[in-house]
Amino acid sequence: MPMIGFNARFAAGDESYVWKSAPMPRIYSAVLALAALMLSGVLTGQAQAQSIVISGVEILEFDGVDVARRADGTVWIDGDRIVAAAAADGEPPQTVIDGRGLYLMRGLTDMHVHLWDQVELGAYLAHGVTQIRNLSGMPFHLRLAQEIESGAVVGPRLVTSGPILNSAGANFQIIHERVETADEARAAVRRQHAAGFRTLKVYSNLSREAYEAIRDESRDLGMGMMGHSPEGRRGPGVPAHAPFDIAFEELLDDGFVTFEHVETIAWHGLSGRRDLEAMRGLAARLAASKAVVDPTLVAFYNLLRVAETKGEFVNGPDMQLLNPLVVAQEAPNYARWAAEDVEAARADFAFYQAATAALHEAGVRLVAGSDSGIFANAPGVSLIDELDLMISAGLTPAQALGAATANAALTLEADDSGGLVRPGMRADLILLDADPTKDIGALRRPVAVIAAGRLQDREALDAMLGAARAPDMTRTITNLTEGLTAQGVDPSAVLAP
């Protein structure tokens, strides 16, 4: 029985790098056996929102282009908000932090994650990520988002798409919601809306009739749409000898919230060619259409790292942050990439970095996403890797940090805007012991993180990391079973009883 095939998209059709769902043993028993060797983790160090004052700190604010600094600043927090001054009742703050020698900035947003169990939330907080956008929605994500918002669960603010919408083809996966006709597509959009999802994720193999129905129905219902660029049905010779059924250019005015993955854009928009001049032209057209792109460079970079190390990369300590369900399923993909042509993969990655630079230089708004929770993309740390790679591609550190703060807020149309630290803003903040515009690595171990006014010091963050290494596998299986059932997929096709 084919397994889930989470990662069949690399590179959205490029047959040299596309993963197919391969026959594998079903994994329920195997994963639970692995989980039995681990302690079931829970979020620790939980703190209620409180009154906090941070004094003497250097405040960094990002607008997507540059950084503004305020030396010797004082920030007051009351509940989940930054406030202008001390409480009117004269009560002293519950927590006073001496910020001398430290740096304060808004928390990061990871615009592309795959969340399987709530304990993974701690790995994001531990790396300064105070908001995540999950992009393969299941019913538990909607409940968890409400629990985080109410304060019942400590974690980054969670926004989520619905289940991935796709048609049959090279990139179809069993966790996708399959739609082929316009009627099926409209019905799927209405079901997702009724369930509570407000953003749709579309995928590479969507047929023209299904995609156009999704686009139109989402507009009628006021839903956002984002994802991989739909190609239509892929006939013989596409794209080397025949055009895509849906040209990439057709999508530019369709209202995508974000286009995901620079390698997807290169594949679809350039018909798989590695032509930098053509990429610059495509970037100019994307900029003119006001498109937003989430490059997710780290997703392909981690493929390259597996190839370069002949598979040893997957034995690194960060891999312990990945859910064992994912690790068990990905084993054939690890083996495949351990044997890949390293020089070819390096050349591809170099082009994806150059393509990202072209998008940036053309004025395309970039956001930062990690595709974490699949392959070898560990939660939390992978976003810091993504910022590193964006800087290597040519963005300044301030611009990369702006992509993960100001640009994310603009794109998600959040009430709290930008990368500012001002009264009235939600108290989602990172306290650092070094200036991240000079040392991005400071984000790998924040001094403290404040999420919706809840202070987590380094000890609490380390406890969260420890808990994230021991997810609740029974809960993970329950989450996945519920999600598949909601999509009309028999869970026994994936999970043994």
C-alpha positions in Angstrom: 0.0 0.0 0.0 1.5 3.4 -0.9 2.4 5.5 2.1 1.6 9.1 2.7 4.3 10.6 0.5 4.5 13.9 2.2 7.3 15.2 0.0 6.3 14.3 -3.5 6.5 17.9 -4.6 10.2 18.5 -5.1 10.5 20.2 -7.5 6.8 20.2 -8.3 7.2 18.1 -11.3 10.9 18.2 -12.2 11.3 14.4 -12.7 15.0 14.5 -11.6 13.8 15.5 -8.1 10.2 14.4 -7.7 9.4 11.9 -5.1 6.8 9.3 -5.8 4.8 7.5 -3.1 6.6 4.3 -2.7 5.2 1.0 -1.4 6.1 0.7 2.3 4.9 -1.2 5.3 2.1 0.5 7.1 3.5 2.3 10.1 1.1 2.5 13.0 2.7 -0.3 15.0 6.2 0.6 14.0 5.8 4.2 15.1 4.1 3.4 18.4 7.0 0.9 19.1 9.4 3.7 18.5 7.4 6.1 20.7 7.4 3.6 23.5 11.1 4.2 23.8 10.5 7.9 24.4 8.8 9.8 27.2 5.6 11.5 26.2 6.2 15.2 26.3 4.1 18.1 27.4 4.8 21.8 27.2 6.5 23.0 30.4 7.4 26.3 31.8 3.9 27.6 31.0 3.3 31.1 32.4 0.1 33.1 32.5 0.1 36.5 30.7 1.4 39.0 33.3 2.6 42.6 33.7 6.2 42.9 32.6 8.7 45.7 32.2 11.9 45.4 30.2 14.3 48.4 30.8 17.6 49.5 29.3 17.1 47.3 26.2 18.0 48.1 22.6 14.8 47.8 20.6 15.0 46.7 16.9 12.1 47.4 14.5 11.9 46.0 11.0 9.9 47.3 8.1 10.9 44.7 5.4 13.7 47.0 4.1 15.8 48.3 7.0 16.0 48.3 10.8 15.3 51.1 13.2 17.0 51.2 16.6 16.0 52.6 19.9 18.8 52.5 22.5 18.1 52.2 26.3 14.4 51.5 25.7 11.7 50.5 28.1 8.8 48.3 27.1 5.8 47.7 29.3 3.6 44.7 28.8 0.2 44.2 30.4 -1.6 40.9 29.6 -1.1 40.1 25.9 -0.4 43.7 24.8 2.4 46.2 24.8 1.2 49.3 26.7 2.4 52.8 26.9 3.3 52.9 30.6 2.8 51.3 33.9 -0.6 50.2 35.0 -2.9 53.0 36.0 -3.6 51.4 39.3 0.0 51.9 40.3 0.6 48.3 40.9 4.2 47.4 40.2 4.9 44.9 37.4 5.0 41.3 38.3 8.3 40.8 36.4 11.1 43.3 35.9 13.8 42.4 33.3 17.1 44.3 33.2 17.6 44.6 29.5 21.0 46.2 29.5 23.3 44.6 26.9 20.3 42.8 25.4 18.2 43.3 22.2 14.4 43.2 21.8 12.5 42.5 18.6 9.1 41.2 17.4 8.7 37.5 17.3 9.2 35.6 14.0 6.5 34.1 11.7 7.2 30.8 9.9 4.9 31.0 6.9 5.1 27.3 5.9 5.0 24.5 8.5 3.4 21.0 8.9 2.3 20.4 12.5 1.5 16.9 13.6 1.3 17.2 17.4 0.9 20.1 19.7 4.1 19.4 21.6 6.0 20.5 18.5 4.8 24.1 19.3 7.6 24.4 21.9 10.3 23.9 19.3 9.0 27.0 17.5 8.9 29.1 20.6 12.4 28.0 21.6 13.7 29.6 18.4 11.7 32.9 18.7 8.9 31.8 16.4 5.7 33.3 17.8 3.4 32.7 14.8 3.2 29.7 12.4 1.1 29.1 9.3 0.3 25.4 9.0 -0.3 24.4 5.3 -2.0 21.0 5.4 -5.0 21.5 7.6 -6.8 18.9 9.7 -9.6 19.4 12.2 -7.3 19.4 15.2 -5.5 22.5 13.9 -8.7 24.5 14.2 -9.2 23.4 17.8 -5.6 23.9 18.7 -5.6 27.5 17.2 -8.5 28.3 19.5 -6.8 26.7 22.5 -3.7 28.8 21.9 -5.7 32.0 21.5 -7.6 31.4 24.7 -4.4 30.6 26.6 -5.3 27.0 27.4 -2.2 25.9 25.4 1.2 27.7 25.3 2.5 28.1 21.8 2.9 30.4 18.8 -0.2 31.8 17.3 -1.5 29.3 14.8 -3.1 30.0 11.5 -3.9 27.1 9.1 -5.0 26.3 5.6 -7.5 23.6 4.9 -6.5 20.2 3.5 -4.5 20.4 0.4 -6.6 20.4 -2.8 -5.1 18.5 -5.7 -6.0 16.3 -8.7 -4.5 13.0 -9.8 -1.0 13.2 -11.2 2.7 12.9 -10.4 2.5 15.0 -7.2 -0.8 13.6 -5.7 -0.4 12.3 -2.2 -2.9 10.4 -0.1 -3.2 13.2 2.5 -4.5 15.5 -0.3 -8.2 16.1 -0.9 -8.7 14.9 -4.4 -10.9 16.9 -6.8 -11.1 16.4 -10.5 -14.2 18.2 -11.7 -15.6 21.7 -11.1 -18.5 20.3 -9.1 -16.1 18.3 -6.9 -13.9 21.3 -6.4 -16.8 23.6 -5.4 -18.1 21.1 -2.9 -14.7 20.6 -1.4 -14.3 24.4 -0.9 -17.7 24.6 0.7 -16.9 21.7 3.1 -13.7 23.4 4.1 -15.4 26.7 4.7 -18.2 25.0 6.7 -15.5 23.2 8.9 -14.0 26.6 9.8 -11.0 26.9 7.4 -10.6 30.3 5.8 -7.6 29.7 3.6 -7.3 27.2 0.8 -4.1 25.5 -0.3 -3.9 24.4 -4.0 -1.4 22.1 -5.5 0.5 21.4 -8.7 -1.7 18.8 -10.4 -5.0 20.5 -10.2 -7.0 20.2 -13.4 -8.0 23.5 -15.0 -11.7 22.9 -14.3 -11.1 22.1 -10.7 -8.7 25.0 -10.2 -10.9 27.6 -11.8 -13.9 26.4 -9.7 -11.7 26.6 -6.5 -10.6 30.1 -7.4 -14.2 31.3 -8.1 -15.8 29.6 -5.1 -13.1 30.9 -2.8 -13.8 34.4 -4.0 -17.6 34.0 -3.4 -16.9 32.8 0.1 -14.3 35.3 1.0 -11.5 32.7 1.5 -7.8 33.2 0.8 -6.0 31.0 -1.7 -2.3 30.1 -1.7 0.0 27.2 -2.4 1.8 25.6 -5.4 1.0 27.0 -8.8 -1.5 24.6 -10.5 -0.3 23.3 -13.8 -3.4 21.5 -15.1 -3.3 18.0 -16.4 0.2 17.1 -17.5 0.3 15.5 -20.9 3.2 13.8 -22.8 6.3 15.9 -23.3 5.4 18.6 -20.7 7.2 20.9 -20.3 10.2 20.2 -22.5 8.2 19.7 -25.7 4.7 20.9 -24.8 3.3 23.7 -22.7 1.6 23.4 -19.3 -2.2 23.2 -19.6 -2.3 26.2 -17.2 0.4 28.7 -17.9 2.1 30.2 -14.8 1.3 33.7 -16.1 -2.4 33.0 -15.9 -2.2 32.8 -12.1 -0.7 36.1 -11.5 -4.0 38.0 -11.2 -5.9 35.3 -9.4 -5.3 36.6 -5.9 -2.8 34.2 -4.4 -1.9 35.1 -0.9 1.5 33.5 -1.5 3.2 31.4 -4.1 5.1 28.7 -2.3 8.6 27.4 -3.1 11.1 29.1 -5.5 11.8 25.7 -7.1 8.1 25.4 -8.0 8.1 28.8 -9.6 11.3 27.9 -11.6 9.7 24.6 -12.7 6.4 26.0 -13.7 7.3 29.6 -14.7 10.4 28.7 -16.6 9.3 25.3 -17.9 12.1 23.7 -15.9 14.9 25.8 -17.6 17.7 27.2 -15.5 17.7 30.6 -17.3 18.6 33.5 -15.0 17.6 36.2 -17.5 14.2 34.5 -18.0 13.9 34.3 -14.2 14.6 38.1 -14.0 11.8 38.7 -16.5 9.4 36.4 -14.5 10.4 38.2 -11.3 9.5 41.5 -12.8 6.1 40.2 -13.8 5.5 38.8 -10.3 6.4 42.2 -8.8 4.1 44.0 -11.2 1.2 41.7 -10.1 2.0 42.4 -6.4 2.6 38.7 -5.8 4.1 37.5 -2.6 6.6 34.6 -2.6 7.7 32.2 0.1 11.0 30.8 -1.2 11.5 28.0 1.4 15.1 27.7 0.3 15.8 25.4 3.3 13.6 22.7 2.0 15.8 22.0 -1.0 18.9 22.8 0.9 18.2 20.0 3.3 17.9 17.6 0.4 21.3 18.8 -0.7 22.7 18.3 2.8 21.5 14.7 2.8 23.1 14.1 -0.6 26.4 15.8 0.4 26.7 13.8 3.6 25.6 10.5 2.1 22.7 10.5 4.5 24.5 11.3 7.7 22.7 14.7 8.0 19.5 12.8 9.1 21.4 11.5 12.2 21.9 15.0 13.5 20.5 16.3 16.8 17.9 18.5 15.2 16.2 15.5 13.6 15.0 14.5 17.1 12.6 17.4 16.8 10.8 15.7 13.9 7.8 13.6 14.7 8.6 9.9 14.5 5.7 9.4 12.2 7.5 11.6 9.6 10.9 10.0 10.2 9.5 6.5 9.7 7.7 7.5 6.5 10.6 9.4 5.1 13.2 6.6 5.3 13.0 5.7 1.6 13.4 9.4 0.7 16.5 9.7 3.0 18.0 6.7 1.2 17.2 8.1 -2.2 18.7 11.5 -1.5 21.8 9.9 0.1 22.5 8.5 -3.3 21.7 11.6 -5.4 24.1 13.4 -7.7 25.6 16.0 -5.4 26.9 18.3 -8.2 23.6 18.4 -9.9 21.8 19.1 -6.7 24.3 21.9 -5.9 23.8 23.4 -9.3 20.0 23.4 -8.8 20.3 25.0 -5.4 22.6 27.7 -6.7 20.0 28.5 -9.3 17.2 28.7 -6.6 19.3 31.1 -4.6 19.9 33.2 -7.7 16.2 33.1 -8.4 15.4 34.3 -4.9 17.9 37.2 -5.4 16.1 38.0 -8.7 12.7 38.1 -7.0 14.1 40.4 -4.2 15.8 42.7 -6.7 12.6 43.0 -8.7 10.7 44.2 -5.6 8.7 41.0 -5.0 7.6 40.9 -1.4 9.3 37.8 0.2 8.2 36.1 3.4 10.0 33.4 5.3 8.8 29.8 5.5 10.7 26.6 6.4 8.4 23.7 5.2 9.2 22.3 8.6 7.7 19.0 9.9 8.5 17.0 6.8 11.7 15.4 5.3 14.6 16.7 7.4 13.1 20.1 8.2 13.1 20.4 12.0 10.5 22.7 13.6 11.9 26.1 14.8 15.5 25.8 13.8 14.7 25.4 10.1 13.3 28.9 10.0 16.6 30.3 11.3 18.3 28.2 8.6 16.0 29.8 6.1 16.9 33.3 7.2 20.6 32.3 6.9 20.0 31.1 3.3 18.0 34.3 2.4 21.0 36.3 3.5 23.3 34.1 1.5 21.1 34.7 -1.5 21.7 38.5 -1.2 19.2 39.9 1.3 20.6 42.0 4.1 20.0 40.6 7.6 17.5 43.4 8.2 15.6 42.4 5.0 15.6 38.7 5.9 14.3 39.6 9.4 11.8 41.9 7.9 10.5 39.0 5.7 9.8 37.0 8.9 8.2 39.9 10.7 6.9 42.9 8.8 6.3 41.2 5.5 4.5 38.3 7.2 2.2 40.7 9.0 1.4 42.5 5.8 0.7 39.3 4.0 -1.5 37.7 6.7 -3.4 41.0 7.2 -3.0 40.6 11.0 -4.4 43.2 13.3 -0.9 43.6 14.8 1.2 44.9 12.0 4.8 44.8 11.0 8.0 44.3 12.9 7.3 47.2 15.3 7.5 47.2 19.1 4.9 49.8 20.0 2.0 50.2 22.4 -1.1 48.4 21.3 0.8 45.7 19.6 0.4 42.0 20.6 3.2 41.1 23.1 5.0 38.6 20.8 8.7 39.4 21.4 12.2 37.9 21.4 14.9 38.9 23.9 18.4 38.3 22.5 22.0 38.5 23.8 23.4 39.7 20.4 22.3 41.9 17.6 20.6 39.6 15.0 21.4 42.0 12.2 25.1 41.2 12.9 24.8 37.6 14.2 21.6 35.9 12.9 22.7 32.9 15.0 21.5 34.7 18.1 18.1 33.5 17.2 19.1 29.9 17.7 19.1 30.4 21.5 17.0 33.5 22.6 17.4 34.7 26.2 13.7 34.7 26.5 10.5 34.6 24.3 7.2 36.4 25.1 4.2 35.0 23.3 0.9 36.8 23.9 2.4 38.2 27.1 3.6 34.9 28.4 7.2 35.0 29.4 9.3 31.9 28.7 12.9 32.2 29.9 15.8 30.1 28.6 15.2 27.3 31.1 11.5 27.0 30.1 12.5 27.1 26.4 15.0 24.3 26.9 12.3 22.3 28.6 10.0 22.9 25.7 12.7 21.6 23.3 13.0 18.5 25.4 9.3 17.9 25.3 9.2 18.4 21.5 11.6 15.5 21.2 9.0 13.2 22.7 5.7 13.8 21.0 2.5 11.9 22.0 2.3 9.4 19.2 -1.2 8.1 20.1 -2.4 11.7 19.8 -0.5 12.1 16.5 -2.1 9.0 15.0 -5.5 10.2 16.3 -5.0 13.6 14.6 -4.1 12.1 11.3 -6.9 9.5 11.4 -9.4 12.3 12.0 -8.0 14.3 9.2 -8.1 11.5 6.7 -11.6 10.5 7.7 -12.8 14.1 7.2 -11.4 14.0 3.7 -13.2 10.8 2.9 -10.0 8.7 3.0 -10.0 5.3 4.7 -7.3 5.6 7.4 -6.5 1.9 7.0 -5.0 2.8 3.7 -2.2 4.5 5.7 -2.3 3.2 9.2 -2.6 -0.4 10.3 -5.3 -1.1 12.9 
